[in-house]
Amino acid sequence: MKTLYVNTMEGFWSLLRSWLRPHRGVSQEKLPLYLGFFEFTHNVRRRGQALLGALLGALLLPAACPQNSIRALKNWIKLI
């Protein structure tokens, strides 16, 4: 199990705050989408090609994904 330190979380929140700063006025309704996208980009930096392959697999093989995930992805694409 990986240990999580307070400094790790403070660093993550610092990155999140600086990333959200240009997006002033984000509504509470859309905030989960922004947070999800930030989480995705943060994880991409850590997992690299493996995450990209998993994402492409999920997009190309929708039967393997839960229906709610597909619906959420479609809604997110509409908002962009």
mmCIF file of the N, C-alpha and C atoms, coordinates in Angstrom:
data_MODEL
# 
_entry.id   MODEL 
# 
loop_
_atom_site.group_PDB 
_atom_site.id 
_atom_site.type_symbol 
_atom_site.label_atom_id 
_atom_site.label_alt_id 
_atom_site.label_comp_id 
_atom_site.label_asym_id 
_atom_site.label_entity_id 
_atom_site.label_seq_id 
_atom_site.pdbx_PDB_ins_code 
_atom_site.Cartn_x 
_atom_site.Cartn_y 
_atom_site.Cartn_z 
_atom_site.occupancy 
_atom_site.B_iso_or_equiv 
_atom_site.pdbx_formal_charge 
_atom_site.auth_seq_id 
_atom_site.auth_comp_id 
_atom_site.auth_asym_id 
_atom_site.auth_atom_id 
_atom_site.pdbx_PDB_model_num 
ATOM 1   N N  . MET A 1 1  ? 0.841   -1.171 0.000   1.00 0.00 ? 1  MET A N  1 
ATOM 2   C CA . MET A 1 1  ? 0.000   0.000  0.000   1.00 0.00 ? 1  MET A CA 1 
ATOM 3   C C  . MET A 1 1  ? 0.890   1.239  0.000   1.00 0.00 ? 1  MET A C  1 
ATOM 4   N N  . LYS A 1 2  ? 0.562   2.175  -0.854  1.00 0.00 ? 2  LYS A N  1 
ATOM 5   C CA . LYS A 1 2  ? 1.347   3.396  -0.964  1.00 0.00 ? 2  LYS A CA 1 
ATOM 6   C C  . LYS A 1 2  ? 0.974   4.367  0.155   1.00 0.00 ? 2  LYS A C  1 
ATOM 7   N N  . THR A 1 3  ? 1.981   4.958  0.759   1.00 0.00 ? 3  THR A N  1 
ATOM 8   C CA . THR A 1 3  ? 1.760   5.903  1.843   1.00 0.00 ? 3  THR A CA 1 
ATOM 9   C C  . THR A 1 3  ? 1.453   7.273  1.267   1.00 0.00 ? 3  THR A C  1 
ATOM 10  N N  . LEU A 1 4  ? 0.477   7.938  1.845   1.00 0.00 ? 4  LEU A N  1 
ATOM 11  C CA . LEU A 1 4  ? 0.090   9.271  1.404   1.00 0.00 ? 4  LEU A CA 1 
ATOM 12  C C  . LEU A 1 4  ? 0.412   10.253 2.520   1.00 0.00 ? 4  LEU A C  1 
ATOM 13  N N  . TYR A 1 5  ? 1.230   11.224 2.214   1.00 0.00 ? 5  TYR A N  1 
ATOM 14  C CA . TYR A 1 5  ? 1.632   12.214 3.195   1.00 0.00 ? 5  TYR A CA 1 
ATOM 15  C C  . TYR A 1 5  ? 0.844   13.499 2.989   1.00 0.00 ? 5  TYR A C  1 
ATOM 16  N N  . VAL A 1 6  ? 0.789   14.323 4.018   1.00 0.00 ? 6  VAL A N  1 
ATOM 17  C CA . VAL A 1 6  ? 0.078   15.597 3.946   1.00 0.00 ? 6  VAL A CA 1 
ATOM 18  C C  . VAL A 1 6  ? 0.690   16.469 2.855   1.00 0.00 ? 6  VAL A C  1 
ATOM 19  N N  . ASN A 1 7  ? 2.008   16.469 2.741   1.00 0.00 ? 7  ASN A N  1 
ATOM 20  C CA . ASN A 1 7  ? 2.655   17.291 1.720   1.00 0.00 ? 7  ASN A CA 1 
ATOM 21  C C  . ASN A 1 7  ? 2.254   16.868 0.316   1.00 0.00 ? 7  ASN A C  1 
ATOM 22  N N  . THR A 1 8  ? 1.994   15.575 0.123   1.00 0.00 ? 8  THR A N  1 
ATOM 23  C CA . THR A 1 8  ? 1.557   15.096 -1.183  1.00 0.00 ? 8  THR A CA 1 
ATOM 24  C C  . THR A 1 8  ? 0.204   15.691 -1.534  1.00 0.00 ? 8  THR A C  1 
ATOM 25  N N  . MET A 1 9  ? -0.726  15.677 -0.584  1.00 0.00 ? 9  MET A N  1 
ATOM 26  C CA . MET A 1 9  ? -2.055  16.237 -0.834  1.00 0.00 ? 9  MET A CA 1 
ATOM 27  C C  . MET A 1 9  ? -1.993  17.752 -0.995  1.00 0.00 ? 9  MET A C  1 
ATOM 28  N N  . GLU A 1 10 ? -1.167  18.416 -0.206  1.00 0.00 ? 10 GLU A N  1 
ATOM 29  C CA . GLU A 1 10 ? -1.034  19.863 -0.349  1.00 0.00 ? 10 GLU A CA 1 
ATOM 30  C C  . GLU A 1 10 ? -0.468  20.211 -1.719  1.00 0.00 ? 10 GLU A C  1 
ATOM 31  N N  . GLY A 1 11 ? 0.465   19.419 -2.202  1.00 0.00 ? 11 GLY A N  1 
ATOM 32  C CA . GLY A 1 11 ? 1.007   19.641 -3.535  1.00 0.00 ? 11 GLY A CA 1 
ATOM 33  C C  . GLY A 1 11 ? -0.040  19.438 -4.612  1.00 0.00 ? 11 GLY A C  1 
ATOM 34  N N  . PHE A 1 12 ? -0.865  18.401 -4.451  1.00 0.00 ? 12 PHE A N  1 
ATOM 35  C CA . PHE A 1 12 ? -1.938  18.142 -5.415  1.00 0.00 ? 12 PHE A CA 1 
ATOM 36  C C  . PHE A 1 12 ? -2.934  19.298 -5.437  1.00 0.00 ? 12 PHE A C  1 
ATOM 37  N N  . TRP A 1 13 ? -3.359  19.770 -4.249  1.00 0.00 ? 13 TRP A N  1 
ATOM 38  C CA . TRP A 1 13 ? -4.306  20.884 -4.188  1.00 0.00 ? 13 TRP A CA 1 
ATOM 39  C C  . TRP A 1 13 ? -3.692  22.156 -4.753  1.00 0.00 ? 13 TRP A C  1 
ATOM 40  N N  . SER A 1 14 ? -2.408  22.349 -4.543  1.00 0.00 ? 14 SER A N  1 
ATOM 41  C CA . SER A 1 14 ? -1.732  23.512 -5.110  1.00 0.00 ? 14 SER A CA 1 
ATOM 42  C C  . SER A 1 14 ? -1.769  23.467 -6.632  1.00 0.00 ? 14 SER A C  1 
ATOM 43  N N  . LEU A 1 15 ? -1.496  22.289 -7.198  1.00 0.00 ? 15 LEU A N  1 
ATOM 44  C CA . LEU A 1 15 ? -1.582  22.134 -8.654  1.00 0.00 ? 15 LEU A CA 1 
ATOM 45  C C  . LEU A 1 15 ? -3.000  22.374 -9.148  1.00 0.00 ? 15 LEU A C  1 
ATOM 46  N N  . LEU A 1 16 ? -3.975  21.843 -8.427  1.00 0.00 ? 16 LEU A N  1 
ATOM 47  C CA . LEU A 1 16 ? -5.372  22.009 -8.821  1.00 0.00 ? 16 LEU A CA 1 
ATOM 48  C C  . LEU A 1 16 ? -5.780  23.476 -8.784  1.00 0.00 ? 16 LEU A C  1 
ATOM 49  N N  . ARG A 1 17 ? -5.424  24.181 -7.716  1.00 0.00 ? 17 ARG A N  1 
ATOM 50  C CA . ARG A 1 17 ? -5.781  25.600 -7.615  1.00 0.00 ? 17 ARG A CA 1 
ATOM 51  C C  . ARG A 1 17 ? -5.158  26.409 -8.742  1.00 0.00 ? 17 ARG A C  1 
ATOM 52  N N  . SER A 1 18 ? -3.893  26.161 -9.045  1.00 0.00 ? 18 SER A N  1 
ATOM 53  C CA . SER A 1 18 ? -3.253  26.920 -10.120 1.00 0.00 ? 18 SER A CA 1 
ATOM 54  C C  . SER A 1 18 ? -3.837  26.551 -11.477 1.00 0.00 ? 18 SER A C  1 
ATOM 55  N N  . TRP A 1 19 ? -4.300  25.309 -11.644 1.00 0.00 ? 19 TRP A N  1 
ATOM 56  C CA . TRP A 1 19 ? -4.914  24.891 -12.906 1.00 0.00 ? 19 TRP A CA 1 
ATOM 57  C C  . TRP A 1 19 ? -6.302  25.507 -13.060 1.00 0.00 ? 19 TRP A C  1 
ATOM 58  N N  . LEU A 1 20 ? -7.053  25.630 -11.955 1.00 0.00 ? 20 LEU A N  1 
ATOM 59  C CA . LEU A 1 20 ? -8.405  26.192 -12.013 1.00 0.00 ? 20 LEU A CA 1 
ATOM 60  C C  . LEU A 1 20 ? -8.419  27.716 -12.091 1.00 0.00 ? 20 LEU A C  1 
ATOM 61  N N  . ARG A 1 21 ? -7.346  28.359 -11.704 1.00 0.00 ? 21 ARG A N  1 
ATOM 62  C CA . ARG A 1 21 ? -7.315  29.820 -11.650 1.00 0.00 ? 21 ARG A CA 1 
ATOM 63  C C  . ARG A 1 21 ? -7.768  30.477 -12.958 1.00 0.00 ? 21 ARG A C  1 
ATOM 64  N N  . PRO A 1 22 ? -7.304  30.057 -14.135 1.00 0.00 ? 22 PRO A N  1 
ATOM 65  C CA . PRO A 1 22 ? -7.781  30.694 -15.374 1.00 0.00 ? 22 PRO A CA 1 
ATOM 66  C C  . PRO A 1 22 ? -9.259  30.423 -15.672 1.00 0.00 ? 22 PRO A C  1 
ATOM 67  N N  . HIS A 1 23 ? -9.848  29.423 -15.030 1.00 0.00 ? 23 HIS A N  1 
ATOM 68  C CA . HIS A 1 23 ? -11.244 29.049 -15.272 1.00 0.00 ? 23 HIS A CA 1 
ATOM 69  C C  . HIS A 1 23 ? -12.151 29.664 -14.212 1.00 0.00 ? 23 HIS A C  1 
ATOM 70  N N  . ARG A 1 24 ? -11.971 30.923 -13.934 1.00 0.00 ? 24 ARG A N  1 
ATOM 71  C CA . ARG A 1 24 ? -12.767 31.579 -12.889 1.00 0.00 ? 24 ARG A CA 1 
ATOM 72  C C  . ARG A 1 24 ? -14.244 31.514 -13.241 1.00 0.00 ? 24 ARG A C  1 
ATOM 73  N N  . GLY A 1 25 ? -15.043 31.379 -12.227 1.00 0.00 ? 25 GLY A N  1 
ATOM 74  C CA . GLY A 1 25 ? -16.482 31.349 -12.436 1.00 0.00 ? 25 GLY A CA 1 
ATOM 75  C C  . GLY A 1 25 ? -17.021 29.985 -12.815 1.00 0.00 ? 25 GLY A C  1 
ATOM 76  N N  . VAL A 1 26 ? -16.327 28.923 -12.463 1.00 0.00 ? 26 VAL A N  1 
ATOM 77  C CA . VAL A 1 26 ? -16.805 27.574 -12.748 1.00 0.00 ? 26 VAL A CA 1 
ATOM 78  C C  . VAL A 1 26 ? -18.012 27.312 -11.848 1.00 0.00 ? 26 VAL A C  1 
ATOM 79  N N  . SER A 1 27 ? -19.124 26.923 -12.460 1.00 0.00 ? 27 SER A N  1 
ATOM 80  C CA . SER A 1 27 ? -20.330 26.659 -11.676 1.00 0.00 ? 27 SER A CA 1 
ATOM 81  C C  . SER A 1 27 ? -20.175 25.359 -10.891 1.00 0.00 ? 27 SER A C  1 
ATOM 82  N N  . GLN A 1 28 ? -20.934 25.254 -9.816  1.00 0.00 ? 28 GLN A N  1 
ATOM 83  C CA . GLN A 1 28 ? -20.898 24.033 -9.010  1.00 0.00 ? 28 GLN A CA 1 
ATOM 84  C C  . GLN A 1 28 ? -21.369 22.841 -9.820  1.00 0.00 ? 28 GLN A C  1 
ATOM 85  N N  . GLU A 1 29 ? -22.233 23.094 -10.774 1.00 0.00 ? 29 GLU A N  1 
ATOM 86  C CA . GLU A 1 29 ? -22.755 22.024 -11.624 1.00 0.00 ? 29 GLU A CA 1 
ATOM 87  C C  . GLU A 1 29 ? -21.664 21.416 -12.500 1.00 0.00 ? 29 GLU A C  1 
ATOM 88  N N  . LYS A 1 30 ? -20.749 22.249 -12.999 1.00 0.00 ? 30 LYS A N  1 
ATOM 89  C CA . LYS A 1 30 ? -19.706 21.769 -13.909 1.00 0.00 ? 30 LYS A CA 1 
ATOM 90  C C  . LYS A 1 30 ? -18.379 21.475 -13.214 1.00 0.00 ? 30 LYS A C  1 
ATOM 91  N N  . LEU A 1 31 ? -18.272 21.835 -11.946 1.00 0.00 ? 31 LEU A N  1 
ATOM 92  C CA . LEU A 1 31 ? -17.021 21.618 -11.222 1.00 0.00 ? 31 LEU A CA 1 
ATOM 93  C C  . LEU A 1 31 ? -16.566 20.159 -11.237 1.00 0.00 ? 31 LEU A C  1 
ATOM 94  N N  . PRO A 1 32 ? -17.459 19.167 -11.065 1.00 0.00 ? 32 PRO A N  1 
ATOM 95  C CA . PRO A 1 32 ? -16.994 17.772 -11.135 1.00 0.00 ? 32 PRO A CA 1 
ATOM 96  C C  . PRO A 1 32 ? -16.359 17.414 -12.482 1.00 0.00 ? 32 PRO A C  1 
ATOM 97  N N  . LEU A 1 33 ? -16.819 18.039 -13.562 1.00 0.00 ? 33 LEU A N  1 
ATOM 98  C CA . LEU A 1 33 ? -16.213 17.778 -14.870 1.00 0.00 ? 33 LEU A CA 1 
ATOM 99  C C  . LEU A 1 33 ? -14.791 18.332 -14.933 1.00 0.00 ? 33 LEU A C  1 
ATOM 100 N N  . TYR A 1 34 ? -14.607 19.543 -14.420 1.00 0.00 ? 34 TYR A N  1 
ATOM 101 C CA . TYR A 1 34 ? -13.268 20.128 -14.387 1.00 0.00 ? 34 TYR A CA 1 
ATOM 102 C C  . TYR A 1 34 ? -12.336 19.297 -13.504 1.00 0.00 ? 34 TYR A C  1 
ATOM 103 N N  . LEU A 1 35 ? -12.844 18.870 -12.349 1.00 0.00 ? 35 LEU A N  1 
ATOM 104 C CA . LEU A 1 35 ? -12.023 18.062 -11.445 1.00 0.00 ? 35 LEU A CA 1 
ATOM 105 C C  . LEU A 1 35 ? -11.678 16.716 -12.068 1.00 0.00 ? 35 LEU A C  1 
ATOM 106 N N  . GLY A 1 36 ? -12.647 16.115 -12.756 1.00 0.00 ? 36 GLY A N  1 
ATOM 107 C CA . GLY A 1 36 ? -12.393 14.841 -13.430 1.00 0.00 ? 36 GLY A CA 1 
ATOM 108 C C  . GLY A 1 36 ? -11.349 14.974 -14.519 1.00 0.00 ? 36 GLY A C  1 
ATOM 109 N N  . PHE A 1 37 ? -11.426 16.076 -15.284 1.00 0.00 ? 37 PHE A N  1 
ATOM 110 C CA . PHE A 1 37 ? -10.439 16.286 -16.338 1.00 0.00 ? 37 PHE A CA 1 
ATOM 111 C C  . PHE A 1 37 ? -9.055  16.526 -15.749 1.00 0.00 ? 37 PHE A C  1 
ATOM 112 N N  . PHE A 1 38 ? -8.993  17.306 -14.661 1.00 0.00 ? 38 PHE A N  1 
ATOM 113 C CA . PHE A 1 38 ? -7.703  17.533 -14.014 1.00 0.00 ? 38 PHE A CA 1 
ATOM 114 C C  . PHE A 1 38 ? -7.128  16.226 -13.491 1.00 0.00 ? 38 PHE A C  1 
ATOM 115 N N  . GLU A 1 39 ? -7.972  15.412 -12.875 1.00 0.00 ? 39 GLU A N  1 
ATOM 116 C CA . GLU A 1 39 ? -7.518  14.114 -12.370 1.00 0.00 ? 39 GLU A CA 1 
ATOM 117 C C  . GLU A 1 39 ? -6.994  13.248 -13.512 1.00 0.00 ? 39 GLU A C  1 
ATOM 118 N N  . PHE A 1 40 ? -7.712  13.261 -14.641 1.00 0.00 ? 40 PHE A N  1 
ATOM 119 C CA . PHE A 1 40 ? -7.283  12.487 -15.800 1.00 0.00 ? 40 PHE A CA 1 
ATOM 120 C C  . PHE A 1 40 ? -5.914  12.949 -16.294 1.00 0.00 ? 40 PHE A C  1 
ATOM 121 N N  . THR A 1 41 ? -5.739  14.267 -16.471 1.00 0.00 ? 41 THR A N  1 
ATOM 122 C CA . THR A 1 41 ? -4.454  14.764 -16.968 1.00 0.00 ? 41 THR A CA 1 
ATOM 123 C C  . THR A 1 41 ? -3.333  14.509 -15.963 1.00 0.00 ? 41 THR A C  1 
ATOM 124 N N  . HIS A 1 42 ? -3.643  14.598 -14.677 1.00 0.00 ? 42 HIS A N  1 
ATOM 125 C CA . HIS A 1 42 ? -2.639  14.317 -13.645 1.00 0.00 ? 42 HIS A CA 1 
ATOM 126 C C  . HIS A 1 42 ? -2.210  12.849 -13.704 1.00 0.00 ? 42 HIS A C  1 
ATOM 127 N N  . ASN A 1 43 ? -3.172  11.953 -13.886 1.00 0.00 ? 43 ASN A N  1 
ATOM 128 C CA . ASN A 1 43 ? -2.860  10.527 -13.962 1.00 0.00 ? 43 ASN A CA 1 
ATOM 129 C C  . ASN A 1 43 ? -2.142  10.164 -15.253 1.00 0.00 ? 43 ASN A C  1 
ATOM 130 N N  . VAL A 1 44 ? -2.444  10.875 -16.334 1.00 0.00 ? 44 VAL A N  1 
ATOM 131 C CA . VAL A 1 44 ? -1.765  10.601 -17.605 1.00 0.00 ? 44 VAL A CA 1 
ATOM 132 C C  . VAL A 1 44 ? -0.269  10.836 -17.459 1.00 0.00 ? 44 VAL A C  1 
ATOM 133 N N  . ARG A 1 45 ? 0.086   11.883 -16.737 1.00 0.00 ? 45 ARG A N  1 
ATOM 134 C CA . ARG A 1 45 ? 1.511   12.161 -16.545 1.00 0.00 ? 45 ARG A CA 1 
ATOM 135 C C  . ARG A 1 45 ? 2.196   11.026 -15.804 1.00 0.00 ? 45 ARG A C  1 
ATOM 136 N N  . ARG A 1 46 ? 1.467   10.359 -14.923 1.00 0.00 ? 46 ARG A N  1 
ATOM 137 C CA . ARG A 1 46 ? 2.068   9.289  -14.127 1.00 0.00 ? 46 ARG A CA 1 
ATOM 138 C C  . ARG A 1 46 ? 2.042   7.949  -14.844 1.00 0.00 ? 46 ARG A C  1 
ATOM 139 N N  . ARG A 1 47 ? 0.979   7.665  -15.583 1.00 0.00 ? 47 ARG A N  1 
ATOM 140 C CA . ARG A 1 47 ? 0.835   6.342  -16.184 1.00 0.00 ? 47 ARG A CA 1 
ATOM 141 C C  . ARG A 1 47 ? 1.177   6.329  -17.665 1.00 0.00 ? 47 ARG A C  1 
ATOM 142 N N  . GLY A 1 48 ? 1.192   7.482  -18.305 1.00 0.00 ? 48 GLY A N  1 
ATOM 143 C CA . GLY A 1 48 ? 1.638   7.597  -19.685 1.00 0.00 ? 48 GLY A CA 1 
ATOM 144 C C  . GLY A 1 48 ? 0.881   6.744  -20.682 1.00 0.00 ? 48 GLY A C  1 
ATOM 145 N N  . GLN A 1 49 ? 1.636   5.977  -21.459 1.00 0.00 ? 49 GLN A N  1 
ATOM 146 C CA . GLN A 1 49 ? 1.083   5.197  -22.559 1.00 0.00 ? 49 GLN A CA 1 
ATOM 147 C C  . GLN A 1 49 ? 0.052   4.172  -22.102 1.00 0.00 ? 49 GLN A C  1 
ATOM 148 N N  . ALA A 1 50 ? 0.213   3.599  -20.938 1.00 0.00 ? 50 ALA A N  1 
ATOM 149 C CA . ALA A 1 50 ? -0.736  2.588  -20.462 1.00 0.00 ? 50 ALA A CA 1 
ATOM 150 C C  . ALA A 1 50 ? -2.127  3.186  -20.285 1.00 0.00 ? 50 ALA A C  1 
ATOM 151 N N  . LEU A 1 51 ? -2.196  4.414  -19.771 1.00 0.00 ? 51 LEU A N  1 
ATOM 152 C CA . LEU A 1 51 ? -3.487  5.058  -19.583 1.00 0.00 ? 51 LEU A CA 1 
ATOM 153 C C  . LEU A 1 51 ? -4.105  5.424  -20.921 1.00 0.00 ? 51 LEU A C  1 
ATOM 154 N N  . LEU A 1 52 ? -3.296  5.892  -21.845 1.00 0.00 ? 52 LEU A N  1 
ATOM 155 C CA . LEU A 1 52 ? -3.809  6.224  -23.171 1.00 0.00 ? 52 LEU A CA 1 
ATOM 156 C C  . LEU A 1 52 ? -4.386  4.987  -23.842 1.00 0.00 ? 52 LEU A C  1 
ATOM 157 N N  . GLY A 1 53 ? -3.713  3.872  -23.731 1.00 0.00 ? 53 GLY A N  1 
ATOM 158 C CA . GLY A 1 53 ? -4.220  2.627  -24.303 1.00 0.00 ? 53 GLY A CA 1 
ATOM 159 C C  . GLY A 1 53 ? -5.531  2.201  -23.668 1.00 0.00 ? 53 GLY A C  1 
ATOM 160 N N  . ALA A 1 54 ? -5.643  2.363  -22.357 1.00 0.00 ? 54 ALA A N  1 
ATOM 161 C CA . ALA A 1 54 ? -6.886  2.005  -21.664 1.00 0.00 ? 54 ALA A CA 1 
ATOM 162 C C  . ALA A 1 54 ? -8.032  2.908  -22.096 1.00 0.00 ? 54 ALA A C  1 
ATOM 163 N N  . LEU A 1 55 ? -7.747  4.196  -22.264 1.00 0.00 ? 55 LEU A N  1 
ATOM 164 C CA . LEU A 1 55 ? -8.777  5.132  -22.709 1.00 0.00 ? 55 LEU A CA 1 
ATOM 165 C C  . LEU A 1 55 ? -9.235  4.807  -24.123 1.00 0.00 ? 55 LEU A C  1 
ATOM 166 N N  . LEU A 1 56 ? -8.297  4.557  -25.008 1.00 0.00 ? 56 LEU A N  1 
ATOM 167 C CA . LEU A 1 56 ? -8.665  4.207  -26.381 1.00 0.00 ? 56 LEU A CA 1 
ATOM 168 C C  . LEU A 1 56 ? -9.446  2.904  -26.423 1.00 0.00 ? 56 LEU A C  1 
ATOM 169 N N  . GLY A 1 57 ? -9.056  1.953  -25.606 1.00 0.00 ? 57 GLY A N  1 
ATOM 170 C CA . GLY A 1 57 ? -9.796  0.696  -25.540 1.00 0.00 ? 57 GLY A CA 1 
ATOM 171 C C  . GLY A 1 57 ? -11.227 0.907  -25.069 1.00 0.00 ? 57 GLY A C  1 
ATOM 172 N N  . ALA A 1 58 ? -11.402 1.786  -24.085 1.00 0.00 ? 58 ALA A N  1 
ATOM 173 C CA . ALA A 1 58 ? -12.747 2.067  -23.580 1.00 0.00 ? 58 ALA A CA 1 
ATOM 174 C C  . ALA A 1 58 ? -13.593 2.776  -24.622 1.00 0.00 ? 58 ALA A C  1 
ATOM 175 N N  . LEU A 1 59 ? -12.970 3.646  -25.407 1.00 0.00 ? 59 LEU A N  1 
ATOM 176 C CA . LEU A 1 59 ? -13.716 4.362  -26.442 1.00 0.00 ? 59 LEU A CA 1 
ATOM 177 C C  . LEU A 1 59 ? -14.050 3.463  -27.622 1.00 0.00 ? 59 LEU A C  1 
ATOM 178 N N  . LEU A 1 60 ? -13.145 2.564  -27.959 1.00 0.00 ? 60 LEU A N  1 
ATOM 179 C CA . LEU A 1 60 ? -13.356 1.708  -29.123 1.00 0.00 ? 60 LEU A CA 1 
ATOM 180 C C  . LEU A 1 60 ? -14.197 0.483  -28.802 1.00 0.00 ? 60 LEU A C  1 
ATOM 181 N N  . LEU A 1 61 ? -14.222 0.073  -27.539 1.00 0.00 ? 61 LEU A N  1 
ATOM 182 C CA . LEU A 1 61 ? -14.994 -1.100 -27.128 1.00 0.00 ? 61 LEU A CA 1 
ATOM 183 C C  . LEU A 1 61 ? -16.001 -0.698 -26.053 1.00 0.00 ? 61 LEU A C  1 
ATOM 184 N N  . PRO A 1 62 ? -17.052 0.040  -26.427 1.00 0.00 ? 62 PRO A N  1 
ATOM 185 C CA . PRO A 1 62 ? -17.974 0.541  -25.405 1.00 0.00 ? 62 PRO A CA 1 
ATOM 186 C C  . PRO A 1 62 ? -18.708 -0.556 -24.654 1.00 0.00 ? 62 PRO A C  1 
ATOM 187 N N  . ALA A 1 63 ? -18.786 -1.767 -25.199 1.00 0.00 ? 63 ALA A N  1 
ATOM 188 C CA . ALA A 1 63 ? -19.474 -2.852 -24.496 1.00 0.00 ? 63 ALA A CA 1 
ATOM 189 C C  . ALA A 1 63 ? -18.734 -3.232 -23.212 1.00 0.00 ? 63 ALA A C  1 
ATOM 190 N N  . ALA A 1 64 ? -17.443 -2.954 -23.165 1.00 0.00 ? 64 ALA A N  1 
ATOM 191 C CA . ALA A 1 64 ? -16.649 -3.294 -21.982 1.00 0.00 ? 64 ALA A CA 1 
ATOM 192 C C  . ALA A 1 64 ? -16.794 -2.253 -20.874 1.00 0.00 ? 64 ALA A C  1 
ATOM 193 N N  . CYS A 1 65 ? -17.413 -1.096 -21.191 1.00 0.00 ? 65 CYS A N  1 
ATOM 194 C CA . CYS A 1 65 ? -17.547 -0.019 -20.212 1.00 0.00 ? 65 CYS A CA 1 
ATOM 195 C C  . CYS A 1 65 ? -18.941 -0.019 -19.606 1.00 0.00 ? 65 CYS A C  1 
ATOM 196 N N  . PRO A 1 66 ? -19.050 0.362  -18.354 1.00 0.00 ? 66 PRO A N  1 
ATOM 197 C CA . PRO A 1 66 ? -20.381 0.528  -17.768 1.00 0.00 ? 66 PRO A CA 1 
ATOM 198 C C  . PRO A 1 66 ? -21.150 1.627  -18.502 1.00 0.00 ? 66 PRO A C  1 
ATOM 199 N N  . GLN A 1 67 ? -22.448 1.480  -18.589 1.00 0.00 ? 67 GLN A N  1 
ATOM 200 C CA . GLN A 1 67 ? -23.280 2.432  -19.327 1.00 0.00 ? 67 GLN A CA 1 
ATOM 201 C C  . GLN A 1 67 ? -23.173 3.842  -18.768 1.00 0.00 ? 67 GLN A C  1 
ATOM 202 N N  . ASN A 1 68 ? -23.078 3.987  -17.450 1.00 0.00 ? 68 ASN A N  1 
ATOM 203 C CA . ASN A 1 68 ? -22.972 5.317  -16.859 1.00 0.00 ? 68 ASN A CA 1 
ATOM 204 C C  . ASN A 1 68 ? -21.690 6.018  -17.283 1.00 0.00 ? 68 ASN A C  1 
ATOM 205 N N  . SER A 1 69 ? -20.603 5.285  -17.439 1.00 0.00 ? 69 SER A N  1 
ATOM 206 C CA . SER A 1 69 ? -19.343 5.887  -17.866 1.00 0.00 ? 69 SER A CA 1 
ATOM 207 C C  . SER A 1 69 ? -19.457 6.408  -19.284 1.00 0.00 ? 69 SER A C  1 
ATOM 208 N N  . ILE A 1 70 ? -20.122 5.656  -20.137 1.00 0.00 ? 70 ILE A N  1 
ATOM 209 C CA . ILE A 1 70 ? -20.299 6.089  -21.523 1.00 0.00 ? 70 ILE A CA 1 
ATOM 210 C C  . ILE A 1 70 ? -21.164 7.339  -21.562 1.00 0.00 ? 70 ILE A C  1 
ATOM 211 N N  . ARG A 1 71 ? -22.235 7.356  -20.790 1.00 0.00 ? 71 ARG A N  1 
ATOM 212 C CA . ARG A 1 71 ? -23.124 8.516  -20.756 1.00 0.00 ? 71 ARG A CA 1 
ATOM 213 C C  . ARG A 1 71 ? -22.373 9.740  -20.237 1.00 0.00 ? 71 ARG A C  1 
ATOM 214 N N  . ALA A 1 72 ? -21.580 9.577  -19.195 1.00 0.00 ? 72 ALA A N  1 
ATOM 215 C CA . ALA A 1 72 ? -20.814 10.692 -18.636 1.00 0.00 ? 72 ALA A CA 1 
ATOM 216 C C  . ALA A 1 72 ? -19.805 11.219 -19.653 1.00 0.00 ? 72 ALA A C  1 
ATOM 217 N N  . LEU A 1 73 ? -19.166 10.320 -20.394 1.00 0.00 ? 73 LEU A N  1 
ATOM 218 C CA . LEU A 1 73 ? -18.203 10.741 -21.406 1.00 0.00 ? 73 LEU A CA 1 
ATOM 219 C C  . LEU A 1 73 ? -18.888 11.526 -22.515 1.00 0.00 ? 73 LEU A C  1 
ATOM 220 N N  . LYS A 1 74 ? -20.054 11.069 -22.960 1.00 0.00 ? 74 LYS A N  1 
ATOM 221 C CA . LYS A 1 74 ? -20.794 11.786 -24.006 1.00 0.00 ? 74 LYS A CA 1 
ATOM 222 C C  . LYS A 1 74 ? -21.214 13.167 -23.523 1.00 0.00 ? 74 LYS A C  1 
ATOM 223 N N  . ASN A 1 75 ? -21.683 13.268 -22.285 1.00 0.00 ? 75 ASN A N  1 
ATOM 224 C CA . ASN A 1 75 ? -22.071 14.568 -21.735 1.00 0.00 ? 75 ASN A CA 1 
ATOM 225 C C  . ASN A 1 75 ? -20.873 15.494 -21.618 1.00 0.00 ? 75 ASN A C  1 
ATOM 226 N N  . TRP A 1 76 ? -19.739 14.951 -21.231 1.00 0.00 ? 76 TRP A N  1 
ATOM 227 C CA . TRP A 1 76 ? -18.530 15.763 -21.104 1.00 0.00 ? 76 TRP A CA 1 
ATOM 228 C C  . TRP A 1 76 ? -18.099 16.298 -22.463 1.00 0.00 ? 76 TRP A C  1 
ATOM 229 N N  . ILE A 1 77 ? -18.191 15.459 -23.505 1.00 0.00 ? 77 ILE A N  1 
ATOM 230 C CA . ILE A 1 77 ? -17.802 15.882 -24.851 1.00 0.00 ? 77 ILE A CA 1 
ATOM 231 C C  . ILE A 1 77 ? -18.723 16.988 -25.340 1.00 0.00 ? 77 ILE A C  1 
ATOM 232 N N  . LYS A 1 78 ? -20.014 16.923 -25.032 1.00 0.00 ? 78 LYS A N  1 
ATOM 233 C CA . LYS A 1 78 ? -20.962 17.959 -25.445 1.00 0.00 ? 78 LYS A CA 1 
ATOM 234 C C  . LYS A 1 78 ? -20.624 19.306 -24.821 1.00 0.00 ? 78 LYS A C  1 
ATOM 235 N N  . LEU A 1 79 ? -20.090 19.304 -23.599 1.00 0.00 ? 79 LEU A N  1 
ATOM 236 C CA . LEU A 1 79 ? -19.785 20.551 -22.902 1.00 0.00 ? 79 LEU A CA 1 
ATOM 237 C C  . LEU A 1 79 ? -18.536 21.240 -23.431 1.00 0.00 ? 79 LEU A C  1 
ATOM 238 N N  . ILE A 1 80 ? -17.701 20.505 -24.132 1.00 0.00 ? 80 ILE A N  1 
ATOM 239 C CA . ILE A 1 80 ? -16.440 21.090 -24.611 1.00 0.00 ? 80 ILE A CA 1 
ATOM 240 C C  . ILE A 1 80 ? -16.663 21.965 -25.807 1.00 0.00 ? 80 ILE A C  1 
# 
